[in-house]
Amino acid sequence: MRVALFHNRYANRGGEDAAFDSEVEQLRKAGCNVRAFVVDSASLGRAGAVRAALTARGGSDIMARVDEFLAENPVDVGHVHNFFPLLTPVVHQVLFDRGVPGVQTLHNYRLACARGDFWREGRNCEECVTAGPWNAVRHGCWRGSRLATAVWADATRTHRRRGTWGRVARFVAPSAFAARKLAGSGIPAERIRVVPNPVEDPGVTGAPGRGAVFAGRLSPEKGGALLLDAWKSVPEFPLTLVGDGPQAAALRERAKLLPNVRFTGALDREGVRAELARAAFLVAPSLCYETFGLAPAEALAAGRAIVVPRATALSELVDGGRGGLLFDAGDADSLARTCVALAADRGRCEALGAEAREVFEERFAAESRVERLLSVYRNVLSTG
């Protein structure tokens, strides 16, 4: 099968970029002839949010480039990952005009939210779903700029009026939770398919170690402050926070009276795996909804139990209680009780860790995961 993959890389590399790269690799290993069209937001330099947002409508230049790419690389299916801000949704118009069925992976909630995560001022927010995208302008949701957010809102309205999303044959959501949220935002539920993000398999890293690990961006919506508040009730158990971000300094200050808390800063993939190997379990205290949860999924692959919040996409990773434990989202006491229960019971950690690996092999192993994606492609080729 001939597949064109399209992606707009982020200026600061993140999980979506890693998912795209892994998907290219998985499809090639599955025998697909893959052609990739990639643009990079790093090219915007220091221009900031306004210049980025001004491209969001799309224009003749990017349309011409995509059209030329497809002319030189005839394909059966076009699959778009991140399109914001340089690639833009016009790629779907070009695919449609050339008679190539288009698939859109929805890594985030940007079709309905300027930030892409339904998060504003310390809480989950869906105002733009219920009252339209112009509500985001009032709050300056896109990088704190009302002007840039206004351009995003205009582009969002423009593509809805043009019927851009009606030209997409199928949407791919990385979790059922994300699929429900996106359907509630106006995407036809019958055109959404759930395919988890690619998760690399490091192999089982041995018996659980001691301590808990957090791996992710140190920003308010990821729940680092909540985790440290909870850790006041788990003072003897080590906690390692892996990552960096705008809240790093504040979290380090908050942790000064917690002697068993350690910060590593940002680590490469091997460094993260080493921290997982030393830990008994991974905790992901996210306050925002999330769409998948790569770090906890990688913990499952490593045979480590996970602690994740209810009422988010992360809760789907705990398969009927297998592989981890749930706590009440945003509740430090519930998080503390859950972590204490694991910290005090090594046997339970080991049992959940073994289940975690089973869950990974059943749901996220590369072979079964890529087959689910290929079935989406085959479906659009047969039915449109």
N, C-alpha and C positions, 0 to 999 in steps of 0.2 A: 504494500500500500504506500502511495506517495503522500506525504504529509508536510505541509508548511506550518511551522510554529513561529508565532510572532510574540515579541516581548519588548517592553520598555523597562530597561534596567533602572534601578533606583540609584541616586547619587551616593547614598549610604547603603551598601549592600545588606540585604536582609533575607528573610525566609522565603519570600516569593522568588527572588533571584535563584536561590538554591533549589527550590522546587522546579523551576523552569529547566535548569541545567540537568537535574536528575531525570526529568521527563524526557529530554532529548536523548539521554543515554539509554534509558529504559526502552524507548521506542526503537532505537537503532538495534539494540540487542534482540528485540522481538522481530527483527527482520524488516522494519519499515525503512523506506527511503525518505529520510528526514532532511528538509531544508529549513534553515533558521534565518529569520529576518529580525535583527536586534538593533534597537536604538538605545542610547544611554543618556540619562538625565544629568550625568556628570558634565555633559557638554554645555549645560546652562551656566556653569561656573558660579559666580557670585551674583548672578542676576536676580536671584531670589524668587519668591513665590509669585509675584505678579507676572513676570515673563513666562514662568512655567504655566500658569493658568491661562494666559493669553493664547496658548497653542491648543487648548482643550477642545475647541470646536472642530479642529481639523481644517486643512486647506489643500489647495491644488498641489503643493509641493510633495507632501507626504502621500497623497493619493497617486501621484505620478510615480513616485519611487516604489510603492507597493505594486502598482500595476506593472511596472517594468520587471520587478522581481518575479511576479507570477508568469509573465510572458516568457522569461528565461528559464523558469522552473515550473513547468506544468505539474499540478498536483491534483489529488482526488479530494482532499479535505484540507481546510485551513483552520488552524486552532490558535486562538488568541489568548495570551495570558494577560499580564498588565498592559494597559494601553495608555496610562496616564503618566505624564502629560503630553509627551511628544508624538507617540504613535497615533493616538486618538481613535475613537470608534469608527472613523471613516474607513478603516481597513475592512470592516464588514460590508460597506457599500461596494468596495472594489471586488471583494470575494463574490458578492451577490451578482454584480454586473457580469462577472466572468463565469457564472454558473457553478461556482465552487461552494459546496455547503460549508457554512462557518460554525465553529464551536467556540464558545467563550467560557474560559475558566474564571470563576468569581472568587479570587483569593481574599477579597475584602468586600466591604459594603458600600463602595464608592458610588455605585449607581444611585444610591439613595442618601448618601451621607458625605459631606465635603471632606471630613477627616478619614472616612473609610472604616471607622470602627464603632460608630454609634456612641461616642464618648465625648462629653463636654463638661468642663468645670467640675470634675470629680464625680461624675455620675453618668449612667447610661442615658442616652437621649435619642428619641426617635421623632423629634418634631418635624424633620423634613419629610418623613414618611406620612405623617398625619396631616400636615399643613403645607407641604410643598418646599422646594429647595431654597426659596428666598429667605426662609427663617435662618438659615446658616449665615447669611450676610449680616444680620443684626448682631450676631455673636462673633463674627470674624473667625469662623471655624477653621478655614484653611490657613494654617501657619500664622494665625493671629492677624490676618490682613482682610479687612472688609472688601477692599477693591479686588484682591485676588479671589476671594470667595464669591463675589458678585459675578466674576467672569466664569467661575466653575458653575454657578447656578444657571447662568445664561446658556452655557454649553449643555448642561443637563437638560434644560427645557428644550433647547434646539433639537437635540438628538431624539427626544421623545416625540416632538412634533414631526420630525422627518420620518419617524417610523424605523429608525436605525435598528432598534432591538427586535423589531418584527422580522428582520432579515437574518437573524441568528437562528440556525437550525436547532441547536441544543446549547443549554447552559450547563456547566459542570460546577457543582458546589462540593467543597471538600468534606462537608459533614451534613447530616440531616438537619441539625440545628440551623446551620447557615442557609440551607435550602428553604426552610420554613420562613426564616426572616426575609429572605429575598423574595419569596412568593408573596409575602405580606407587603412588599415594597412595590408590587405591580408586575413582576416577571411571571408569566404564565407557569403555574406549577407543573403542568404536563410537559413542559419543555426543559425541566431541570432534572439532571441526573446527578447522583451522589457518587463521586470517585475520590477517595482520600488522596491527600498529597503524597508524593513519593517520600519514603523514609529509608535512609541508608541502613544497611544491616552490618553492625560491627561484630556480630556474634556475641554469645553470652560472655560476660566479663568476669565470671566466677561467682563465688558466694558473696552475698551482701556484706559490705563493710560496716562502718559505724558512722553515724551522722546523716544529716539530710542535705540535699543540694538543691539550689534554685539556679536555673540557667535561662537567661533572657535579658531583655532590655530593662535597665533601671529607670523606669518612667512610671508616673502615678498609676496609670491604668493597669499595670502589671502586678500591682499589689505588694510591692516590696515593703512599704510601711506597715501594711496589715500583717505581713509575715513577721516582722520584727516585734510588733506588739504581741503577737501570739507567742513568740519565743521567750517572752518573760515568764511563761508558764512551763518552759522546757529548758531551764537554765543549764542543766548538766549535759545536754545532748548537743554535739557540734552541728553547726549550720554553716554551709559555704554558699556564698552568692557569687555566681559566675556571670559576668557581663558588665556593661557600662551604659551610661545614658545620662540624661539631664538631672536625674534625681540622685546620682551617685554620691555626691558630697553630703547631701542632706541625710541619706540613709547611713552613711558612715558615722556621721555625728550622732544619729539616733541610736546606733549600735554600741556606742562607747561604754555603756554600762552592762553590756552583754558579753562576757569574756569568751564565750565559745563560738562567737560569730566571726567569720573570716570572709574577706572580699578578695577575689582574685583579679578583678578587672576583666577586660575582654580576653578571651582565649580562642585559639584556632580549634578546628573540629577535634583534633587529637587531644588537645588539652581538656576540652569538655568531656570527652570519653574517659579520660583518666580520672577526672573528678567523679564521674558517675561510677566508675569501678570502685572508688574508695568509699562511696556512700551506701547507706542502707536503703534509702528511698529518695525519690525526687518529689519536690513540692512545687506546684504551680498555682499561686494564689490570685490569679487574674481577677480584676474587678470588672473588666469589660467582657463583652460576649465572646470574643474570639471567633474564628471560623474553623480552626482545626486544632492546633497545638503541637508544633513540631518537636519541641523539647520533651514533653511527656511521651510522645510517640517514640522518640529515640530511646527514652528510658525503658519503655516496654521492650524494645528490640534488644537492649542490653541486659534484660532480665532483672529490672529493678521495679519495685512497686512504685506507684504514683499516688499522690494526694492532690485532688483537683476539686474545684467548686461545682456544686449543683447549678442547674439553670444556666449553663453555658455550653458552648460546643465541646469544651474539654471533658464534660461529664460522659460523653459518648465513648471516650477512650477506656473507661472502666466498664467492661462488658458484663453487665449483670452482676457486679460485685467482684468480678475476676480481675486480678492484676492491680488492684488499688482500692483506695477508700475515697469517699466523697465527704465534703463538709459544706455547710451553708455559706453560700457566696457572700463575701463582705463581712462575715462574722468572725472576729478574732478569737472569741472563746470557742466556737465550734472548730475552727482550724487548730487551736491549741489542743483541744481534747483529742482530735483525730491524730495529730502528730505524736502526742504522748502515748496513745494506744499502740502505735507502731514502734516508737522508741523503746518501750518497755517490753516488747515481745519479739525477740529475734526470730523465733520459730515462725511467727506469723509473717514477718518480713520475707523469710526464705520461701514460704508457701506462696505468698502473693507474687514474689519475684518469678517463681517458676510459672505461675499462671500468666504473668505479664508476657513472658516469652511466647507462651502458647497463643495468647491473643494477637501478638505481632505476627506470628507465622500464619494464623488463620485469616487475618484481615488486612495486613499491610505488607506482606512479603511481595517482592517485586513482580513475580510471575502472575500472581492472582490479581494484583493491583493493575498492572498494565493490560491484562485481559479485560478488565472492566472498562478501561478506557477504549480499547479496540472495539468492544461491543457497541460503544456509543458511536464510534466512527462508522461501523458497519450499518448501524441503524439509520444514520442520516443518509448514507449512500443508497439504502434500499427504500427509504420512505420520504427523505427530504425534510 
